[in-house]
Amino acid sequence: MQILEVNMRLPYKERGSILGRLLSKVGGRIKDIHFLPPDATGMSEVRMELVGDRKLIQELRKIVKDGKLSFKVLSEA
């Protein structure tokens, strides 16, 4: 397992529905989460630290279709 930092840029209007689906996938794996307010273009940023692997990132990319998803590995176990 790895500790991943996931940065997502989501449309503010759809943020709630997307985060609801994400919570059902990652559940108790979230270590830390930060919500940033929307910018002038209506995009909101969400930063999460979670325990997972690259397979989990592929599932998250399927959920976050309208936004952008980037990640980096903080530590490997």
Protein Blocks (a to p, Z undefined) as FASTA:
>chain_A
ZZddddddddfklmmmmmmmmmmmnmmmpfbdcdddddfkopacddddddddfklmmmmm
mmmmmlccddddfbdZZ
